[in-house]
Amino acid sequence: MTINRARDIIERGAVLVDGDRIAAVGEAGDLERRHPGAQRIDASSRTVIPGLINTHTHLIQTLLKGLGDDKPLYAWIKEMTLPASVQATEEDCYAAALHGALEAIHSGTTTVVDFTYVNHRPGLSEAIVRGLGDAGVRAIVARGLVTQGADLGVPPAMIETTDHALAECERLIKAHNRPDSRVQVGMSPCILWMVDEPTLRETRRLADRVGGIITIHLSETTFEVEQALKRYGRRELEVMDGVGFLGGDVLAVHCTKCTPRDIRVMKALDVKVSHNPCSNMYLASGIAPIPEMLLAGVTVGLATDGPASNNNQNMLHVLKFGALLHKVAREDATVVTAEKILEMATIDGARAIGREHDLGSLEPGKKADIAIMAFDNPYVAPVHNPVSALVYAALGNEAETVLIDGKIVMRARRVTTVDEVSVRERAQAAAEALAQRSGVAHLARRRWRSTGY
């Protein structure tokens, strides 16, 4: 399943990998005859796809699964997410990144964009970088910026000056953004009510000077829209456009409340969108106008969001929910097809992070980020159409073998780069300690509620 320009599906196909790149894609018999000495990975009765690309998550939330259930976004942030986040340590960030990487690999995800908003003490972003690097995942760690919001419940310890936050972003970008770096660094001004206009303006200047993608939460809920109107008298995208923040390197996350005017501006300025359907449903944030964005020609990638609002990192779940959400919202079964949602998780995700030249499809010259999927369970089989099977039937454990940069990081459903049992135990211990330390452990022991009313 190549996802190349022609969208070729080769019935008995093969991929030739040389080093960290794809050298050839074609008929299995032809490639085997031409390269008889090549090491062979038997993928017969399997489906080979480009590795999936998760365009937005918060890996620290791996330690917060199940603590924020059944809360609207602002309550979820104020009552659970921020109190826990401000207590996060380097060990927490490292353990969370390792575990999040395991989840990614097990669902056939090879690239992750982590929105690292916890930076209240030195070393937290570096711990995320280190954890993802040790697990072997390709990633962009977008170093967060929080420069205001105390009046709305942001802990003072999380608020930095713009100069300090951007100096740290520049330091990390220069340290990690080499051409051969599997884990690179970007910038993530958190959300408009947590950053001010000067921060947006200076973030743009830094990005123009040193590179690195910019990602920001945009119009996720009615609360954000109201805050922008209250503070600035304008909607969020208008504020960002007014300070020259927007551009082709900006990845806007959620966008559930974007207007037709917003969509026109995003298309004109080549702003990319990260669609997080499971999280948007979990927090009841709303339904993003994805069909309208696609019709307008806006690039839309797919994402899980953080594990505290999903509650996992399984991109195969996101495929199904992402397609079904828009069908029922529009009462139109054709509005987002299985093929389109798979493009959003592969080649469009690559475009969303500026990497379509070397990620997102199985084509010669691209990075050898490959997932081999086994549809050998009773929930998926029998299979007529592999695209349909992947999008509508797969549960998330179908990835059998995964390569990143040409290296096998999972074989026979066992991750090869780290010890999975140790990673899970380490994450469990860190999660329990963090919940106790931050005073949110009681949220796991709530009374039974058959209804929210």
N, C-alpha and C positions, 0 to 999 in steps of 0.2 A: 504494500500500500504506500506508494511513493510520495504522494502529495506534491509531485512536481508540477510544472506549469500545465502539462496535459492531464494531470491527475491520473496517471497510469496505474492500474492495478495489474500486476504480473502474476498469472496463475501459478506458475512454477518458477518463481524468481529467485534471485540470489543477490547479495550485496558483497562486494569485495572491499575489505578494509586494509589500508596500508598506513601503519602508524596511527595518527589521530584523525585521519581523513578517510572519506569514502572515495575509493579509486574507480569503482565501476558498479553499475546496477544493470541487471539484465536477466536473460533466461539462465536458469541454473546450469543446465547442460553445457551451454556455451561458455560460461565463466569457468566451470570446472575443467573443461578441455583446455582453456587458455592458461589456467593457473593450477596445474596438477599438484604442485608442491605446497599450496596454501593450507594452513591449518583450517579445519572444517568444523563449524558449529552446525549440528543437524537441526534444522528448523522445519523438517517435513511435518505436515499436518499442523503447522503453526502459522500465525499471521505476523509479519514483520512490519513495523511502523517506525516513523521517526519518533524519538523521545518526546514526550509531552512537555509543554512549557507552562508553568504555573506563574502567572504574571503578578500575583500579589498574595503575600501571607505575612504573618507576624509570628515568627518561630518561638519567641518567648512564651506565647500563649499555649504551646504544647503542654506546659505545666499547669494550665488553668482549665482544662477540658471539664465541662459539666458544672462549673461554678457559676456561670452566668445564664443558665437556661431560663427561658420565658420572661425575659426583660426587654423593654425597648432600649434603643441604642444609648441614649443619654444616661439612663439608670444603669445600664450594663457597664458603661465607662466609669461613671462616678462611684458606684457602689462596689465594683469588683475589679475591673481591669486596672484602673490607675492605682488604687491602694496596693494591689499585688505587684504591679510593675515597678513601683518606686522602691520596693524591697529586693528587687532582682540583683543577683550577684554574678560575677564572672562564671562561677560553677553552674549557676542556673542557666545562663545563656548558652554555655557550651553543651550542657546536657540536653537542653531543648533543641539546639541545632542538630545534634547527632540524631535524636529521635525523629525530628521532623524530616531529616534526610532519609532515614529508613522508610518512613511512610511514603515519601516521594518515590523512591526507587521501587518499592513494592507495587505501586500503581503505574509503573512505566514512565514516571516523570523524571526527566534528566536535567531540567533547568528550573530554578526557583528564584523569584524576586522577593527578598525579605525586606520588609518595611520595618527597620530597626528603630523604634521610637524610644527605647530605653537607653538613655545615655547619661544618667544622673551621677555616675561615677566612672572613672577612667577604666578602659579595657573591655567594656561590654560589647561594643561593635566588633572588636578584635576577637572576642570569644566566639561570636557567631561565625565570623570568617573562618576561624580555626576549626570549629566543629564541622562546617560544611566541607572545608578542605579535607579534613581527615576522613570523612565519609565518601569523598570522591564525587560529590554532586557539582554540577555547573551552577553558578549562582551570581546574582547581583545583590549585594548587601547595601541597601539604601540607608545611609546614616541619617537618623531623624533629626529634625529641628523643632523644638518647642520653645517659643519665646514669649508667650503670654497665656492667659487663661486661668490665673489664680482666682478670679472672681466667679468662675464657673466650675471650680472644684479641682483644677489641675494642681497637684502637690507642688509647693514651691521648689522642692529639690529637683523636679524635672524641668524647670524653666531655666534656660540659659540665655546669655546675651547672644545677639546675632553674630558678633565678631568671634566669640569663642566657638560657637557651633560651626560656623563656616571654616574657621581655621582647622578644626578637627576634621571636617569633611575634606579639605584640601590635603591635609596630611595623609589621610587614609587613601585617597585617590592616588596620590603620588606614590604611596607605598605598594599598592596592589594592582593598579591598572596597567600592567604590562601586556603586550600583545599575546603572550603565551599564558596569561593568568586564567585559570579556570574559574576562580572566585574573584570578582571585581567589585568595585564600590561605586555607588551613586549617592544621590541626595534625596531626602524626603521631608520637606516642610509638611508637618503632620496634617493639619486641617486648618481652614481659614480662621476659626475662632481660637486656634492655638498659635498662630503666627500673625505678624503684622505686615503691613505693606513694605516697609523697608527691608524686612527679611526676604520677602519674595523678590524684590528688586536686586538685592545683593546675591541671592541664590542664582538668579539668571546671569549676573555678571561673572560669578565664579564658574558656572557651567560653560559659558562662552570661552573662558580662559583656559580651563583645565580639562573639560570634558566630563563624562559621566552622566547617565540619564538622571532625570528628575521625576519623582513620582509623588503624588499628593492625593489625599481623599477629596473628592469633589461632589457636592450636592447629594450626599448619601441619604439624608433624611430632611424632613420638614424643619426640624430644629436648626440645622445648618443654614438653610435658606433664611429662616427668620433672624438668626444671629447676624448674617451678612447684611440684611436690610436694616437691622437695628444699628449696627456699628458704622456701616458705610453708605446706607441708602441705595445700595445696588446689590444685584445678585452676585454670587461668588465668581462666576466666570468673567463678569464685567469688571470686577475688582482686579482679577489676575491679568486680564487683557489691558486694563488701564495702566498698569505698572510695567508692561512689557515682559511679563513673566512667561507667557505661553510660547510654545514653539514645537518643532518636530521631535524634540528630545523629551517632551513632557508626557508622562503616562498618568492619566487621570483615572482614579479608582472609584468605582460604584456608579456615579452619575445617574442615580435613579430619578432625580428631580430635574434633569436637564430639559430645557425648553427647545422648541424648534430653532430659535435664535442661537441658543448655545451650540446646537449641533452644526449650524452654518459656520459659526466662528471656529469650532474645532476642526471642521473640514478645511476651512480656508488657511488655518495656521498649522495643519497637519498634526494636531494634538491626538495622541493615541488614547484608547480607553481599555481599562481592565474590568471585565464583567465578572461579578461574584454572585451568581444566582443563589447558591445555598445559603450564604451569609445574609443576603438581602431578605430571603424568606425567614430565616431563623430569627432575625431581629425585627422582622416586619417593617423593613425600611422602605419598601416599595419595589416597583418593577421598572427597571431601566428601559428606556425606549430604544432597545437594541435593534429591532427591525428598521426603525427610522434612521438610525445611525448607519446601518449597513446599506440602506438605499442611498444615503447621502455620500457614501464612499469613505466613511470614517473607519480607520483600522481598529478592530475590537479583538482583544485577546481574552482568554478565559482564566479564571483563578478560583482557588479555594477560599481565600481570606484566612484569617488566623484560626487555629484550632479551638479557640474559645468562642467562636461564632459559626461553627460548621457541623460537627466537632471533630473533623479529621482533615487530613491532607490528601484525600483520595480524589485525584482528578477524573477518574472514571465515573464516580458519582456525579461530579460536576457536569460531565458531558450530558448525561441523561436529564438531570434537572434543568440544565441550561436550555435544552431543546424544548422540554415539556412546558416550562414556565411560560414561554411566549406563545405557545400554541393555545393554551387555555386562556391566557390573558386576552388574546385577540380573537378567540374562537375561530382559529384558522390553523388547521393541521399542517399547512405548507409554509408558514411564515418563517420558521427556522428549521432547516432540514438536518438530517443526520450528517450529511456531507459537510454542511456549513459549520456546524458546531465542532466537528473534528478539525476543520481548517482553523477555527479560532483557537484550538488547543495546540496547534502545530505551527503552520507557516504564518498565520496572522499573529500568533503570540510572538514569533520571531521578529516580525515587523514591529510589533508594539515595543520591543526593547532594542530596536535598531540592529538586529542580528540576522535579518533575512538572507544576507549574503552567505552565511555559513551555518545556519541552524534551520530547523523547521521542516525539512523534507529529506528524502533519500535521493541525493543527487551527487554525481562525481564532484569532488572538490570541497564538499561540505564536511563539517565535523562528523565523526562517526559516533553520534549519539543515537542509539538504536534500542528499541524494545521489541522483544520477541514474545508474542502473546499466545497463550495456550487456551483454546476454547473447549477444554476437555472436562467441563463440569456440567452437571445436569441443568443448571440455571441458564447456561448459554446454548448448549447443544440441543437439538441439531441446528447447524448453521447453513443458511442459504446465502446470505450476503454478509461479508465480513465487516463492512461499515456499520450495518444495522446491529450486528452482534456486539460490536465494540461499544456503540453508543447506547443502545436500548436494553441490552441483556446482561452485559458484563457487570460484575459486582465489585471488582477492584483488586482481586487477587489473581487476575489472569496473567499478569506479567511473570514470565518464567526466567528469562535471561535479559539482562540490561547491560549495554555498553555505553560508556561515557568517555569521550576522547579516545575511542578505540580500545579502552580497557574494560574488561569484564568486571562490573561492580555487583552483579547478582547472577548466580548460576543455580539452576534447579530451585528457584525461589529462596535461595539463601544468599544474603548479602555477603560479599567476600572481603570488603574493606574494613569492617569492624565486627566485633562479637555482638550479635543481636541481643542475646540474653543480658549481657552486661549493660548494654545501652538502655534496654527497657528498665532494668533494675535501677540504674543510675537516674533515669528520668522520674521514676516513681518516687524515689527518695527525695529528689530535689523538689518535686511537685508538693509532696506532703509537708516538707519543711517550709517552703515558700508560703503555702496557704496558712500554716500556723503563724509564721512570722508576721504576715501582713494582716492577720485578723479576718480572713475571708473563709477559713475552713468550715465555719458553721453553714455556709451556703450549700454545702454538699449534704447536709442533714436536715433539709427543709421538710416541713410537714407535707403529707400527701395532698395534692390538689387535683381534683378531677376537672375543674374548670378554673379559668382565670378570673371569673366574675364573682 
